Amino acid sequence: MKIAYFDCFSGISGDMILGAFINAGLKRKTLEAQLAKLRLGGYTLTARSATRGGLRGTRLKVTVTGKRPPRRTLEAIVKRIERSRLPAEVKRTAVTIFETLGRAEAKVHSMPLSKVHFHEAGAVDSIIDIVGAAIGLHELEIEQVTCSPIALGCGLVNCEHGTLPVPVPAVVELLKGKPTIGTTVPAELTTPTGAAIVAALANSFGEQPPILTRAVGTGLGTRDNEQRPNALRVFIGETVAPANTDRILEVEANIDDMSPEVIGYLFDCFFEAGALDVYATPIYMKKNRPATKISVLTRPDLLPAIEAVFFAETSSFGIRVRSLERKKLQREERTIQTHWGPVAVVSGRLNGRVIKQAPEYEACRAIARKRRVPIRAVYDEVALVLARSRST
């Protein structure tokens, strides 16, 4: 799954998101061609390389070229989006973001959603930011969004509703229940548009999940802040599938009063009882007495059978049992053809990719005995066949 992680160490805004997407590989011409389907007009897009606090990225700017844009209702904005020729997925995403923002505005201003008039968010540049973000997600084939804790500024900001504290009420409402970071930066680091985009789209907030990063985009804000770079980073890549996990038991006992001849017999008994693995470790016990620690790995449901072998076949009066988490590669078995005959091979996959292969010992042993050749020669032949298959 392709994932985008928003690193909001200095807040988030719509123009920073678009700048990060372009910096990560979204073509500006593609963005402009898709935005043209809104038939909005009255604006120009510029994107240039710049730096903020030592971070180089893309500064995207929407310049309104027409007269002051009208106030727009949520219904009017949704109709414009839905009547456009944008891809259906882009429409759904953009409408979801605007509805999220609309509900927050309705709540903080104590009015029905139908009565909400978007001011800043109804302006041309904010429509471009929100629809542009939806286009970026679609064009970059991002399937999931996750987000870091979001940095907030402080101080006051002037807007349509007058002078408001930072973060403004709509941002506070949008980010309820989501991790935020307070800062002493006297600026509006997180805007309602940026907050609405991540509030609507992010599946989770917190540390970056394990991903195979393919691109990193840095979007820059308008001003330089002294305390931290005014930038947003977006990490884009594939999710890392964890190794298969299950729980097993380790059962063991220390034995110092049995003949070593019995140890080999015990191995056979444990494997017949279903053990996953058995191993013996030379140890020293009290009074410096040489002993052997017998360890058995088993599935939890086979513990009674393993216990029975310990108590019936060894001199131990007790055993120790530990629960362990086991991580495994996805295991596949297949047969390859060598000039000595077929050999079973086990492959281990991680994230869908084979990262190791090995022949089964018993198959190699049988060929070595039958053909009267060293078993090492059989292993070498298998390795050669596998190498040839990888190169084709």
C-alpha positions in Angstrom: 0.0 0.0 0.0 1.3 3.4 -0.9 1.3 5.8 2.1 2.0 9.5 2.7 3.3 10.6 6.1 2.8 14.3 6.9 5.6 15.6 9.1 4.0 18.7 10.6 6.9 19.9 12.8 6.1 23.5 11.8 2.4 23.2 11.2 0.5 22.6 8.0 -1.4 24.7 5.4 -2.9 24.0 2.0 -0.2 25.7 0.0 2.5 23.9 1.9 0.8 20.6 1.1 0.7 21.4 -2.6 4.3 22.6 -2.5 5.3 19.3 -0.9 3.5 17.2 -3.5 5.1 19.1 -6.4 8.5 18.7 -4.6 7.8 15.0 -4.3 7.1 14.5 -8.0 3.6 15.9 -8.9 3.9 17.7 -12.2 2.7 21.3 -12.1 1.3 21.1 -15.6 -0.8 18.0 -14.5 -2.0 19.9 -11.4 -3.0 22.9 -13.5 -4.7 20.8 -16.2 -6.8 19.0 -13.5 -7.6 22.3 -11.7 -8.8 23.8 -15.0 -11.7 21.3 -14.9 -13.2 23.4 -12.1 -13.7 26.3 -14.5 -12.9 28.6 -11.7 -10.5 31.1 -13.3 -9.2 34.3 -11.7 -5.9 32.9 -10.4 -2.4 31.9 -11.4 -0.1 29.3 -9.9 3.6 29.7 -9.4 6.0 27.2 -8.0 9.7 28.0 -7.2 12.5 26.4 -5.3 13.4 28.2 -2.1 14.7 27.6 1.4 13.3 28.0 4.8 15.7 27.7 7.7 18.2 25.6 5.7 15.5 23.3 4.3 15.2 23.4 0.5 11.8 22.8 -1.0 9.0 24.2 -3.2 7.1 27.3 -2.5 3.7 27.2 -4.2 1.7 30.4 -4.5 -1.8 31.0 -5.7 -2.3 34.6 -6.9 -5.8 35.8 -7.3 -6.0 37.9 -10.5 -9.7 38.8 -10.5 -11.8 40.9 -8.1 -12.4 40.0 -4.5 -13.9 36.5 -4.5 -17.5 36.1 -3.2 -18.5 34.3 0.0 -19.5 30.8 -0.9 -21.7 28.3 0.8 -20.7 24.7 1.2 -23.5 23.7 -1.2 -22.2 26.1 -3.9 -18.6 24.7 -3.5 -19.8 21.1 -3.6 -21.9 21.7 -6.7 -18.9 23.2 -8.5 -16.7 20.3 -7.6 -19.3 17.7 -8.5 -20.2 19.3 -11.8 -16.6 19.4 -12.9 -14.8 16.8 -15.1 -12.4 15.9 -12.3 -11.9 12.1 -11.6 -14.6 10.7 -9.2 -12.0 9.9 -6.6 -10.7 13.5 -6.6 -14.3 14.8 -6.2 -15.0 12.5 -3.3 -11.8 13.5 -1.5 -12.3 17.3 -2.0 -16.0 17.2 -0.9 -15.0 15.2 2.2 -12.5 17.9 3.1 -14.9 20.8 2.6 -17.6 19.0 4.6 -15.1 18.4 7.4 -14.2 22.1 7.4 -17.9 23.1 7.2 -18.9 21.1 10.2 -16.1 22.7 12.2 -17.1 26.2 11.2 -20.7 25.5 11.9 -19.9 24.4 15.4 -17.6 27.2 16.4 -20.0 29.8 15.1 -23.1 28.1 16.5 -25.0 27.9 13.2 -26.5 25.3 10.9 -24.2 23.8 8.3 -26.4 25.2 5.5 -25.9 28.7 6.8 -22.1 28.6 6.9 -20.5 31.0 4.5 -16.9 30.2 3.8 -14.7 33.3 3.9 -11.0 32.5 3.6 -11.9 28.9 2.7 -14.4 30.1 0.1 -11.8 32.2 -1.6 -10.2 31.0 -4.8 -6.8 30.1 -3.3 -8.3 27.9 -0.6 -10.5 26.0 -3.1 -7.3 25.5 -5.2 -5.5 24.2 -2.1 -8.2 21.7 -1.1 -9.0 20.4 -4.6 -5.3 20.5 -5.4 -4.5 18.3 -2.4 -7.1 15.8 -3.6 -5.5 15.9 -7.1 -2.1 15.3 -5.6 -3.2 12.3 -3.7 -4.8 10.9 -6.8 -1.9 11.6 -9.2 0.8 10.3 -6.7 -1.4 7.2 -6.2 -1.4 7.6 -2.4 -3.8 5.2 -0.7 -3.4 6.1 2.9 -2.4 9.3 4.9 -0.8 9.3 8.3 0.3 12.4 10.2 2.7 13.5 12.9 1.6 15.6 16.0 0.8 19.0 14.5 2.7 22.1 15.6 0.6 25.1 16.5 1.7 28.8 16.7 0.6 31.4 19.1 -0.4 35.1 19.2 -3.2 36.8 17.3 -4.4 36.8 13.7 -6.7 39.1 11.8 -9.5 37.4 9.7 -13.1 37.9 8.6 -14.3 37.3 12.1 -12.0 39.9 13.6 -8.9 39.4 15.7 -8.7 35.8 16.9 -6.2 33.9 19.0 -3.8 31.4 17.4 -4.7 28.6 16.8 -8.1 29.9 15.6 -11.3 28.3 16.8 -11.8 26.3 13.6 -8.3 24.7 13.9 -9.0 23.9 17.5 -12.2 22.1 16.6 -10.7 20.3 13.6 -7.8 18.9 15.7 -9.8 17.8 18.7 -8.7 14.3 19.7 -5.6 14.6 17.6 -2.0 15.2 19.0 -0.8 18.7 18.7 2.4 20.5 19.8 2.4 24.0 21.4 5.1 26.4 20.3 6.1 29.9 21.0 6.3 30.9 17.3 4.2 34.1 17.0 2.4 33.0 13.8 -0.5 30.9 12.5 1.5 27.7 11.7 -1.6 25.6 11.1 -4.4 27.0 9.0 -8.0 25.8 8.9 -7.4 24.5 5.4 -4.4 22.5 6.4 -6.1 21.2 9.5 -9.2 20.2 7.5 -7.2 18.2 5.0 -5.4 16.1 7.6 -8.4 15.8 9.8 -10.5 14.5 6.9 -7.9 12.2 5.4 -5.4 11.0 8.0 -6.0 7.4 9.3 -3.7 7.9 12.3 -1.6 10.5 14.1 1.7 9.9 15.8 5.1 8.5 14.9 6.0 7.7 11.4 4.9 4.1 10.6 7.5 1.7 9.0 7.6 2.6 5.3 9.9 2.1 2.4 10.4 5.7 1.4 10.4 6.4 -2.3 10.1 10.2 -2.3 10.2 13.1 0.2 8.5 16.4 -0.7 9.1 19.6 1.2 6.5 22.4 0.9 7.4 25.9 2.1 5.3 28.5 3.9 5.1 32.2 3.1 7.4 33.6 5.8 10.7 32.7 7.5 10.4 31.9 11.2 13.4 32.3 13.4 12.6 29.4 15.7 11.9 26.6 13.2 11.8 26.2 9.4 8.4 27.2 8.0 8.1 23.9 6.1 6.1 20.7 5.8 7.7 17.4 4.8 5.7 14.6 3.2 7.3 11.1 3.1 5.8 8.9 0.4 6.4 5.2 0.1 5.1 1.7 0.6 4.0 0.2 3.9 6.4 -2.4 5.3 4.6 -5.6 6.0 5.8 -7.1 9.3 7.1 -10.6 9.4 4.4 -13.2 10.3 4.1 -13.4 14.1 2.9 -16.2 16.4 3.5 -17.4 19.9 5.5 -20.5 20.9 6.7 -21.9 24.1 10.2 -22.7 25.2 10.3 -25.6 27.6 13.6 -26.5 29.3 15.2 -28.4 32.2 18.8 -28.7 33.6 20.0 -32.3 33.8 23.1 -33.4 35.6 22.5 -37.0 36.5 21.7 -38.8 33.3 24.0 -40.6 30.8 24.9 -38.5 27.8 23.9 -41.5 25.7 20.2 -40.7 26.4 20.4 -37.1 25.0 20.1 -38.3 21.4 17.2 -40.6 22.3 15.5 -37.6 23.9 15.7 -35.6 20.7 13.8 -38.3 18.9 11.1 -38.5 21.6 10.5 -34.7 21.5 10.3 -34.5 17.8 7.9 -37.4 17.7 5.8 -35.4 20.2 5.6 -32.5 17.8 8.5 -30.3 18.9 9.4 -27.5 16.5 13.1 -27.6 17.6 15.2 -29.3 20.3 18.7 -28.2 21.4 21.2 -29.1 24.2 23.5 -26.6 25.9 26.5 -27.7 28.0 26.3 -25.8 31.4 27.7 -25.9 34.9 25.4 -26.2 37.9 25.9 -25.9 41.6 29.1 -27.4 43.0 30.6 -26.8 39.5 28.9 -29.9 38.3 28.8 -30.4 34.5 25.3 -30.6 33.2 23.1 -30.3 30.0 20.3 -27.9 29.5 17.6 -29.5 27.3 15.5 -26.8 25.5 12.4 -27.6 23.4 10.4 -25.1 21.2 6.8 -26.1 20.8 3.3 -24.8 19.9 1.2 -24.1 23.1 -1.3 -26.8 22.3 1.5 -29.5 22.3 2.8 -28.5 25.8 1.1 -31.6 27.5 2.9 -34.0 25.1 6.3 -32.2 25.6 5.8 -32.3 29.4 5.1 -36.0 29.3 8.4 -36.7 27.6 10.4 -34.6 30.1 8.9 -36.3 33.1 8.9 -39.8 31.6 12.2 -39.9 29.8 14.5 -37.6 31.9 15.5 -37.5 35.5 14.3 -33.9 36.0 11.7 -33.2 38.7 10.6 -29.9 37.1 10.6 -27.9 33.9 10.6 -24.2 33.0 8.1 -22.8 30.5 8.4 -19.4 28.8 6.1 -17.9 26.2 7.9 -16.3 23.2 6.9 -14.2 20.3 8.2 -15.7 17.0 8.5 -13.6 13.8 8.7 -15.5 10.6 9.2 -14.8 6.9 6.4 -15.9 4.7 7.5 -19.4 3.8 7.1 -21.1 0.4 8.2 -24.5 -0.7 8.9 -25.5 -4.3 10.9 -28.1 -6.2 13.7 -27.3 -8.6 15.4 -29.6 -11.1 19.1 -30.3 -10.9 21.1 -32.7 -13.1 21.0 -35.1 -10.2 17.2 -34.9 -9.9 14.5 -32.8 -8.1 15.3 -31.0 -4.9 12.9 -29.3 -2.5 13.7 -25.6 -1.8 12.3 -23.3 0.8 11.9 -19.6 0.1 11.4 -16.7 2.6 9.5 -13.7 1.5 9.3 -10.2 3.1 7.0 -7.5 1.6 6.3 -9.8 -1.3 10.0 -10.2 -2.2 12.1 -13.3 -1.8 15.0 -12.5 0.4 16.5 -15.9 1.0 16.3 -19.5 -0.4 17.7 -22.7 0.9 17.4 -26.4 -0.1 15.9 -29.0 2.2 18.7 -30.9 4.0 16.9 -34.3 3.7 16.5 -33.9 -0.1 20.2 -33.1 -0.5 21.2 -35.9 1.8 19.1 -38.4 -0.2 20.7 -37.3 -3.5 24.2 -37.4 -2.0 23.7 -41.0 -0.8 22.0 -42.2 -4.0 24.5 -40.6 -6.4 27.5 -41.2 -4.1 28.6 -37.5 -4.3 29.6 -35.2 -1.4 26.5 -33.4 0.0 28.4 -30.1 -0.4 28.4 -30.7 -4.2 24.6 -31.1 -4.1 24.3 -27.7 -2.2 26.5 -26.1 -4.8 24.4 -27.4 -7.7 21.2 -26.1 -6.1 22.8 -22.7 -5.6 23.8 -22.6 -9.2 20.3 -23.4 -10.4 18.8 -20.7 -8.1 21.3 -18.1 -9.4 20.4 -18.9 -13.0 16.6 -18.6 -12.2 17.2 -15.1 -10.6 19.1 -13.9 -13.7 16.4 -14.9 -16.1 
